[in-house]
Amino acid sequence: MLIYGNIIITILYLILAASYIVRLHINSKALDTSNRTLLIITIVTHLVIMILIGATRGVIALTTVSEALSALTLSIALTLLVLELRVMENSPGAFISPLIFFLQLIATAGSRNPIIDRNIIQMPLFSIHTITTIFGYTFFVYSFVLGIMHLYLLGRFKRKKFDNLFFELPPLMVLEKLNIIALIAGFILLSVGLVTGISLAYIVWKTVPFSDPKIYLSLILWVIYLLSLLTIVIFKLKGRMMSYCSIIGFILILVIFMVESFTNTTIHKF
């Protein structure tokens, strides 16, 4: 059921991404409404499939990296819906929806059956670790998208190319402020996720295998975002360099998920 459910979700996100891209070239209120409706349908379908998978197994559908990545795409999609309903701003969807599809595609390609002990899943630390890490990654994904939007807007401004999308995007200062908020929120949640994850590893294995790729890559990711935030505060780093930091961090997040989804080089299974 897992693989078929992921395929259905991936197809829906592909259609959604295509629809948002079309919206870039067609200024239509009807298309805005249909995109939002399709987004809601996709989110509900995604949520229902995750619930059914969890009900079939008798445990929450967050027991593999591919399931965690799928949950991440759902979290990003939900955040997009909230942004559209609260801000009524459609332009981020054109940047975010293709990324959601790509992440869900990785989740589908790397689908595996769960191998975690049920006792671990039922531990409160497991839920805290998983949920805070997923939401932390969600904020980092939006930081990445905001960085891409900032670089796009800055490039258009320097080349004096003012198309429709240029005027639909928020101002550069707004993108910078939102990026800082996303970085801070993501860093705090990732820190909680790391602390609870290390504690859980010690409880399960009586040691913390820092040589494990998932663990040391996560620590490197934490250091990168820590240095980024310190640089922003100390050197007042903004604009292009902050966007580059967001992009580098996101690339490392992809590496972390792909290492565990497609290899057996890690003993980390939660």
C-alpha positions as CSV (number, residue, x, y, z in Angstrom):
1,M,0.0,0.0,0.0
2,L,2.9,2.3,0.8
3,I,4.3,2.4,-2.8
4,Y,0.9,2.8,-4.4
5,G,-0.1,5.5,-2.0
6,N,3.2,7.4,-2.7
7,I,2.7,7.1,-6.4
8,I,-0.8,8.6,-6.2
9,I,0.5,11.4,-4.0
10,T,3.4,12.1,-6.3
11,I,1.1,12.3,-9.4
12,L,-1.1,14.8,-7.6
13,Y,1.9,17.0,-6.7
14,L,3.1,16.8,-10.3
15,I,-0.2,18.1,-11.5
16,L,-0.2,20.8,-8.8
17,A,3.3,21.9,-9.8
18,A,2.4,22.1,-13.5
19,S,-0.8,24.1,-12.7
20,Y,1.2,26.6,-10.6
21,I,3.8,27.0,-13.3
22,V,1.0,27.7,-15.9
23,R,-0.3,30.3,-13.5
24,L,3.0,32.2,-13.9
25,H,2.1,32.9,-17.6
26,I,-1.7,33.4,-17.2
27,N,-3.1,36.0,-14.9
28,S,-6.4,34.4,-13.9
29,K,-8.4,34.5,-10.7
30,A,-10.2,31.3,-11.8
31,L,-6.8,29.5,-12.1
32,D,-5.9,30.8,-8.6
33,T,-9.1,29.3,-7.2
34,S,-8.6,26.0,-9.0
35,N,-4.9,25.8,-7.8
36,R,-6.0,26.3,-4.2
37,T,-8.8,23.7,-4.6
38,L,-6.3,21.3,-6.1
39,L,-3.9,22.0,-3.2
40,I,-6.5,21.2,-0.7
41,I,-7.5,18.0,-2.5
42,T,-3.9,16.9,-2.6
43,I,-3.3,17.6,1.0
44,V,-6.4,15.8,2.1
45,T,-5.5,12.8,-0.1
46,H,-1.9,12.8,1.3
47,L,-3.2,12.9,4.8
48,V,-5.8,10.1,4.3
49,I,-3.2,7.8,2.7
50,M,-0.7,8.4,5.6
51,I,-3.5,7.6,8.1
52,L,-4.5,4.5,6.2
53,I,-0.9,3.3,6.1
54,G,-0.5,3.9,9.8
55,A,-3.8,2.1,10.6
56,T,-2.8,-0.9,8.5
57,R,0.4,-1.3,10.5
58,G,-1.0,-0.2,13.8
59,V,1.7,2.5,14.1
60,I,2.2,6.0,12.9
61,A,3.4,6.2,9.3
62,L,6.7,7.9,10.2
63,T,8.9,4.8,10.7
64,T,11.1,5.1,7.7
65,V,13.1,8.0,6.1
66,S,10.9,7.9,3.0
67,E,7.8,8.3,5.2
68,A,9.4,11.1,7.1
69,L,10.3,12.8,3.8
70,S,6.7,12.3,2.6
71,A,5.5,13.9,5.9
72,L,7.9,16.7,5.2
73,T,6.2,17.3,1.8
74,L,2.8,17.3,3.5
75,S,4.1,19.9,6.1
76,I,5.4,22.1,3.3
77,A,2.1,21.9,1.4
78,L,0.1,22.7,4.5
79,T,2.3,25.7,5.1
80,L,1.8,26.8,1.5
81,L,-2.0,26.6,2.0
82,V,-1.8,28.6,5.2
83,L,0.2,31.3,3.4
84,E,-2.3,31.5,0.6
85,L,-5.3,31.6,2.8
86,R,-3.8,34.2,5.2
87,V,-1.7,36.3,2.8
88,M,-3.5,35.5,-0.5
89,E,-0.2,35.5,-2.2
90,N,0.0,32.9,-5.1
91,S,3.5,33.5,-6.4
92,P,5.4,31.3,-3.8
93,G,3.4,28.3,-5.1
94,A,5.3,28.4,-8.4
95,F,8.6,28.1,-6.5
96,I,7.4,25.7,-3.8
97,S,5.2,23.2,-5.6
98,P,7.9,21.9,-8.0
99,L,10.1,21.4,-4.9
100,I,7.3,19.5,-3.1
101,F,6.9,17.2,-6.1
102,F,10.7,16.6,-6.2
103,L,10.8,15.7,-2.5
104,Q,7.8,13.4,-2.8
105,L,9.4,11.8,-5.8
106,I,12.5,11.0,-3.7
107,A,10.2,9.6,-1.0
108,T,8.4,7.4,-3.5
109,A,11.7,6.1,-5.0
110,G,13.2,5.3,-1.7
111,S,10.1,3.6,-0.1
112,R,10.9,0.8,2.3
113,N,9.1,-1.3,4.8
114,P,9.5,-0.2,8.4
115,I,12.1,-2.1,10.5
116,I,12.0,-0.1,13.7
117,D,11.1,-1.9,16.9
118,R,7.5,-1.1,18.0
119,N,8.8,-0.2,21.5
120,I,11.0,2.6,20.0
121,I,8.1,4.0,18.0
122,Q,5.9,4.2,21.2
123,M,8.6,6.2,23.1
124,P,7.7,9.9,23.6
125,L,11.3,10.9,22.5
126,F,10.7,9.3,19.1
127,S,7.6,11.4,18.5
128,I,9.3,14.6,19.7
129,H,12.5,13.9,17.7
130,T,10.6,13.1,14.5
131,I,8.0,15.9,14.6
132,T,10.5,18.7,15.6
133,T,12.9,17.6,12.9
134,I,10.3,17.5,10.2
135,F,9.0,21.0,11.1
136,G,12.6,22.2,11.4
137,Y,13.3,21.0,7.8
138,T,10.0,22.6,6.7
139,F,11.3,26.0,7.8
140,F,14.6,25.3,6.1
141,V,12.9,24.4,2.9
142,Y,11.0,27.7,3.0
143,S,14.3,29.5,3.8
144,F,15.7,27.9,0.6
145,V,12.7,29.0,-1.4
146,L,12.8,32.5,0.0
147,G,16.5,32.6,-0.9
148,I,15.7,31.5,-4.5
149,M,13.0,34.1,-4.8
150,H,15.4,36.8,-3.4
151,L,18.1,35.9,-5.9
152,Y,15.6,35.8,-8.8
153,L,14.1,39.2,-7.8
154,L,17.6,40.7,-7.3
155,G,18.7,39.4,-10.7
156,R,15.7,40.9,-12.4
157,F,16.2,44.2,-10.7
158,K,19.8,44.5,-11.7
159,R,19.1,43.6,-15.3
160,K,16.1,45.9,-15.3
161,K,13.8,43.1,-16.4
162,F,10.4,43.8,-14.8
163,D,8.0,41.0,-15.8
164,N,4.7,40.1,-14.2
165,L,6.3,37.8,-11.6
166,F,8.6,40.5,-10.6
167,F,5.7,42.7,-9.5
168,E,3.9,39.7,-7.8
169,L,6.8,38.8,-5.5
170,P,7.2,40.5,-2.1
171,P,9.9,43.2,-1.8
172,L,13.5,42.2,-1.2
173,M,13.4,43.5,2.4
174,V,10.3,41.4,3.1
175,L,12.0,38.3,1.7
176,E,15.0,38.9,3.8
177,K,13.0,39.3,7.0
178,L,10.9,36.2,6.3
179,N,14.2,34.2,5.5
180,I,15.6,35.2,8.9
181,I,12.4,34.1,10.7
182,A,12.5,30.8,8.8
183,L,16.2,30.2,9.7
184,I,15.7,30.9,13.4
185,A,12.5,28.8,13.7
186,G,14.2,25.9,11.7
187,F,17.4,26.1,13.8
188,I,15.5,26.0,17.1
189,L,13.4,23.0,16.0
190,L,16.4,21.2,14.5
191,S,18.3,21.7,17.8
192,V,15.4,20.1,19.7
193,G,15.4,17.3,17.1
194,L,19.1,16.6,17.5
195,V,19.0,16.6,21.3
196,T,16.1,14.2,21.5
197,G,17.6,12.1,18.7
198,I,20.9,11.8,20.4
199,S,19.1,11.0,23.7
200,L,17.1,8.3,21.9
201,A,20.1,6.8,20.3
202,Y,21.9,6.5,23.7
203,I,18.8,4.9,25.2
204,V,18.5,2.4,22.3
205,W,22.2,1.7,21.6
206,K,23.8,2.7,24.9
207,T,26.1,4.9,22.8
208,V,25.9,7.6,20.1
209,P,27.5,6.5,16.8
210,F,28.8,9.8,15.6
211,S,30.4,8.0,12.7
212,D,27.0,7.2,11.2
213,P,26.4,9.3,8.1
214,K,22.9,10.4,9.1
215,I,24.1,11.6,12.5
216,Y,27.3,13.5,11.5
217,L,25.6,15.0,8.4
218,S,22.8,16.3,10.7
219,L,25.4,17.8,13.0
220,I,27.2,19.4,10.1
221,L,23.8,20.8,9.0
222,W,23.2,22.2,12.5
223,V,26.7,23.9,12.5
224,I,26.1,25.4,9.0
225,Y,22.9,27.0,10.2
226,L,24.4,28.1,13.5
227,L,27.3,29.8,11.6
228,S,24.8,31.4,9.2
229,L,22.8,32.9,12.1
230,L,25.9,34.1,13.9
231,T,27.1,35.7,10.8
232,I,23.8,37.4,10.2
233,V,23.8,38.8,13.8
234,I,27.5,39.7,14.0
235,F,28.3,40.9,10.5
236,K,24.8,41.9,9.6
237,L,24.8,39.4,6.7
238,K,21.8,39.9,4.5
239,G,20.6,39.6,0.9
240,R,22.5,37.4,-1.5
241,M,25.0,35.8,0.9
242,M,22.1,34.8,3.3
243,S,20.3,33.3,0.3
244,Y,23.4,31.2,-0.6
245,C,23.6,29.9,3.0
246,S,19.9,28.8,2.7
247,I,20.7,27.0,-0.5
248,I,23.7,25.2,0.9
249,G,21.8,24.1,3.9
250,F,19.0,22.8,1.8
251,I,21.3,20.8,-0.5
252,L,22.8,19.1,2.7
253,I,19.2,18.2,3.8
254,L,18.7,16.5,0.4
255,V,22.0,14.6,0.9
256,I,20.9,13.5,4.3
257,F,17.6,12.1,3.1
258,M,19.1,10.5,0.0
259,V,22.0,8.8,2.0
260,E,19.4,7.0,4.1
261,S,16.8,6.4,1.4
262,F,19.1,4.8,-1.1
263,T,22.0,3.3,0.8
264,N,22.6,0.9,3.7
265,T,25.6,2.9,5.1
266,T,23.7,4.1,8.2
267,I,22.4,2.2,11.2
268,H,20.1,5.2,11.9
269,K,16.5,4.0,11.3
270,F,14.5,6.8,13.0
